[in-house]
Amino acid sequence: MDFLSKLKLNEQLLQKIFTHYFQRSRKIDLYTFLELLLEMCENQGEIDLEQIALKFYEKTGQTISKQAIFKKMNCVFEGIKKLFEALLKQYFKHSQIDINHEKFGFFNDMIIQDSTVLSLPKRLKDKFPHLGGSKNSEAAIKIHVAYSLVSHAVVAFEIGAGIEHDSKFSFLTNNIKENSLIIRDLAYLSKKNLEQIDTHQSSFFISRLKHNQKIYVTTSKGLKEISIKNISKTKEMYCHLENDENSPLYRCCVTYDDQSKPHYLISNLDFESLSSKQISFLYRLRWQIELLFKAIKQSLCLDQLKNKGFAYFQCILYAKLIIMIVRLHSYANLKMIMYLKYKRFLSIQSFFKRFIFLKINYFDLIFGEVFFDENMLEMICKISFFDKSKKSHEDLLLQEDLILLDSRYYQ
């Protein structure tokens, strides 16, 4: 299992990122500080400056004040962010896989795009404002993720303030492959984004419509505005989102959740490609990203951070995100390995939670040689399998994921 070595970065990159740091003589060694920070960010949610000072003394025998650590964070937080971005590019590079078109159908990739909000200490409200919510938080970040159902990997990742609307984040439309299927929730619905996917990228999309969305159908007298609820009567129809005959014509259909509540979907897939039932099935796969979000929140624990200011927050956030990338990369590789070997499904939440027992030195993993117990890794996977007897909702979704790769589904 040498997949972890693919995340390795060049040590010259570290020196380039932290050039300003190496230009001055420092009491605290950068390598030691980064190694220590990554170690502590994996072990616990709350990172206290006093704990860092004690751990630093334990490692080096040197005493350091909390004020010195705080100054250190002010010096390196931008560099840690750049380090995360470099590792993220490396992760993207090695998360691409070749698709067997005979088995997978006519899509080059299937991507779910969604976002999740993480509450922050009130002190950060000027940097990361938020309107509030269930926790009535005044500060929050919003993490936008694009997740591939094919490679089981994150293919796009972006962080913004909690107050910003999802439709502003169209980063995905610049990165997708041709003939990919993009599955989005209604918050990302934007006429401009849909047209970009439909025309420029030559790909397909399935998105949810708002219940008050205006739609227009063609009649003998031209376009006519109708209620979206009319789709429930005919099950599906072709319609425009604008009162303009030259605007794109899309396919709309209806699907029902477990409480028989209707959800209206829009797509550029035609009748010959997939039936409305299959489109509904594909859209339901979007909920797999919620499992990913639960695992991300579980590993970041941002709501437990101390109220120490922007530099402290940036250091902890991006150190935790570096750890998250390693876990995501490991999960994407091990999920299929374990399924082929044991015919069992790996729970991403359980795997993230137990990955800490591998006791990886993240700094060595990124810039040197990493050693870990492969038997321990396999044991972590085994105890992270879904329980067969419980038949959980998540388990069923994962099974649907693999069923979708079966060519019989498209016959």
SULCORJO-V227629 format. One record per residue. N is the residue number from 1. RES is the residue in one letter. OMEGA is omega in whole degrees, -180 to 180 (NA if undefined). NEAR is the number of other ideal C-beta (glycine too) atoms within 8 Angstrom. Layout:
BEGIN
n: {N,N}
res: {RES,RES}
omega: {OMEGA,OMEGA}
near: {NEAR,NEAR}
END
This chain:
BEGIN
n: {1,2,3,4,5,6,7,8,9,10,11,12,13,14,15,16,17,18,19,20,21,22,23,24,25,26,27,28,29,30,31,32,33,34,35,36,37,38,39,40,41,42,43,44,45,46,47,48,49,50,51,52,53,54,55,56,57,58,59,60,61,62,63,64,65,66,67,68,69,70,71,72,73,74,75,76,77,78,79,80,81,82,83,84,85,86,87,88,89,90,91,92,93,94,95,96,97,98,99,100,101,102,103,104,105,106,107,108,109,110,111,112,113,114,115,116,117,118,119,120,121,122,123,124,125,126,127,128,129,130,131,132,133,134,135,136,137,138,139,140,141,142,143,144,145,146,147,148,149,150,151,152,153,154,155,156,157,158,159,160,161,162,163,164,165,166,167,168,169,170,171,172,173,174,175,176,177,178,179,180,181,182,183,184,185,186,187,188,189,190,191,192,193,194,195,196,197,198,199,200,201,202,203,204,205,206,207,208,209,210,211,212,213,214,215,216,217,218,219,220,221,222,223,224,225,226,227,228,229,230,231,232,233,234,235,236,237,238,239,240,241,242,243,244,245,246,247,248,249,250,251,252,253,254,255,256,257,258,259,260,261,262,263,264,265,266,267,268,269,270,271,272,273,274,275,276,277,278,279,280,281,282,283,284,285,286,287,288,289,290,291,292,293,294,295,296,297,298,299,300,301,302,303,304,305,306,307,308,309,310,311,312,313,314,315,316,317,318,319,320,321,322,323,324,325,326,327,328,329,330,331,332,333,334,335,336,337,338,339,340,341,342,343,344,345,346,347,348,349,350,351,352,353,354,355,356,357,358,359,360,361,362,363,364,365,366,367,368,369,370,371,372,373,374,375,376,377,378,379,380,381,382,383,384,385,386,387,388,389,390,391,392,393,394,395,396,397,398,399,400,401,402,403,404,405,406,407,408,409,410,411}
res: {M,D,F,L,S,K,L,K,L,N,E,Q,L,L,Q,K,I,F,T,H,Y,F,Q,R,S,R,K,I,D,L,Y,T,F,L,E,L,L,L,E,M,C,E,N,Q,G,E,I,D,L,E,Q,I,A,L,K,F,Y,E,K,T,G,Q,T,I,S,K,Q,A,I,F,K,K,M,N,C,V,F,E,G,I,K,K,L,F,E,A,L,L,K,Q,Y,F,K,H,S,Q,I,D,I,N,H,E,K,F,G,F,F,N,D,M,I,I,Q,D,S,T,V,L,S,L,P,K,R,L,K,D,K,F,P,H,L,G,G,S,K,N,S,E,A,A,I,K,I,H,V,A,Y,S,L,V,S,H,A,V,V,A,F,E,I,G,A,G,I,E,H,D,S,K,F,S,F,L,T,N,N,I,K,E,N,S,L,I,I,R,D,L,A,Y,L,S,K,K,N,L,E,Q,I,D,T,H,Q,S,S,F,F,I,S,R,L,K,H,N,Q,K,I,Y,V,T,T,S,K,G,L,K,E,I,S,I,K,N,I,S,K,T,K,E,M,Y,C,H,L,E,N,D,E,N,S,P,L,Y,R,C,C,V,T,Y,D,D,Q,S,K,P,H,Y,L,I,S,N,L,D,F,E,S,L,S,S,K,Q,I,S,F,L,Y,R,L,R,W,Q,I,E,L,L,F,K,A,I,K,Q,S,L,C,L,D,Q,L,K,N,K,G,F,A,Y,F,Q,C,I,L,Y,A,K,L,I,I,M,I,V,R,L,H,S,Y,A,N,L,K,M,I,M,Y,L,K,Y,K,R,F,L,S,I,Q,S,F,F,K,R,F,I,F,L,K,I,N,Y,F,D,L,I,F,G,E,V,F,F,D,E,N,M,L,E,M,I,C,K,I,S,F,F,D,K,S,K,K,S,H,E,D,L,L,L,Q,E,D,L,I,L,L,D,S,R,Y,Y,Q}
omega: {-177,-176,-179,-180,-180,179,-175,177,178,-179,177,178,178,180,178,-179,-177,-179,-178,-178,-177,-179,-180,178,-177,177,-177,178,-177,-178,-180,-179,-179,178,180,-179,179,179,-178,-180,176,-172,-175,179,-178,-180,-178,-179,179,178,178,180,179,180,179,177,179,-177,-170,-175,180,175,-179,-178,177,179,179,178,180,177,178,179,177,-180,-168,-171,178,179,179,176,179,177,176,-179,177,179,179,177,178,178,178,-178,-175,179,180,177,177,-177,172,-173,-180,-179,-170,-177,-174,177,173,179,176,-171,174,176,180,180,176,-178,178,-179,-178,174,-175,-177,-177,-175,178,180,-177,-178,179,-178,-176,-178,-177,179,179,-178,178,179,-180,170,176,179,179,-175,168,-172,-179,176,-179,-179,-176,-177,173,-178,174,-174,-179,-180,178,177,-177,-176,-175,-178,-177,-175,178,-177,-179,-176,-174,-175,178,-173,-172,176,174,180,174,174,179,-180,-175,172,-174,-178,-180,-176,179,-179,-179,-180,179,180,178,179,-174,-173,-173,-177,-179,-180,-175,179,168,-179,178,178,174,-178,177,-180,176,176,-175,179,-179,175,179,-180,-179,-179,180,178,179,177,179,-180,177,179,-180,-178,-176,-178,177,179,173,-178,175,174,179,177,-176,-177,179,178,-178,177,-176,179,178,177,-177,174,-176,178,-176,178,180,176,-178,172,-175,-176,176,-177,172,173,-178,-176,-177,-178,-178,177,178,178,179,177,177,178,-180,-179,180,177,180,-176,177,-180,177,176,178,-179,178,180,179,180,180,-177,-179,179,-175,-180,179,-177,175,-179,-173,178,-170,-177,177,-179,-179,179,-178,-179,-174,172,178,179,175,178,-180,179,178,180,178,180,179,-179,-178,-180,-174,-178,-179,178,-179,180,-180,-177,-173,-177,178,-178,-177,178,-178,-180,179,-179,179,-177,-174,-177,-180,-178,179,176,180,170,-173,179,177,180,-175,-173,-179,179,180,179,177,-177,-179,177,177,179,179,177,177,179,-178,-179,177,176,171,178,-178,-173,-174,179,-176,178,180,180,180,180,179,177,178,178,-179,178,-178,179,-179,-176,180,-179,-177,-178,NA}
near: {8,5,9,13,7,9,14,9,12,5,8,6,9,11,9,7,10,11,8,7,11,8,5,6,2,7,5,10,7,11,7,11,12,11,12,12,13,13,11,12,12,8,6,7,7,8,11,7,11,7,9,13,13,8,11,15,11,6,7,8,3,7,5,10,7,8,6,10,13,12,8,10,12,8,8,14,14,7,10,15,10,9,14,12,8,11,13,10,8,12,14,9,7,10,13,6,6,3,9,6,7,5,8,10,8,6,11,7,13,13,15,13,14,14,10,10,11,13,11,15,9,9,7,11,10,4,8,11,11,16,6,6,10,3,6,6,12,8,15,14,13,14,13,15,15,13,14,13,11,9,10,9,11,12,12,11,9,8,7,10,11,15,7,9,5,11,10,7,12,11,9,12,11,6,8,13,7,8,9,14,12,13,14,14,10,9,8,13,14,8,7,7,12,16,10,11,15,10,7,7,11,6,13,13,14,14,14,12,13,8,7,5,10,6,12,13,11,9,7,2,4,6,11,9,7,9,4,13,8,9,13,8,6,7,8,9,9,8,11,15,13,7,6,7,7,3,8,9,6,12,12,16,13,13,12,7,7,3,4,6,6,9,10,13,15,14,13,11,9,6,5,3,7,6,6,10,6,9,15,11,9,13,13,10,15,11,8,13,11,8,13,12,12,9,13,12,11,10,11,12,12,12,8,6,15,9,7,8,7,8,10,14,13,13,13,12,11,13,12,13,10,15,13,11,13,13,13,11,16,12,13,11,10,13,11,8,9,12,12,6,6,7,5,9,10,15,11,10,10,11,17,12,9,10,10,8,7,10,6,9,9,13,11,10,13,12,9,9,4,10,3,10,6,7,6,10,12,8,8,13,12,8,8,11,13,12,7,6,4,7,6,8,5,9,12,9,13,11,9,11,11,9,8,11,7,8,9,5,9,6,4}
END
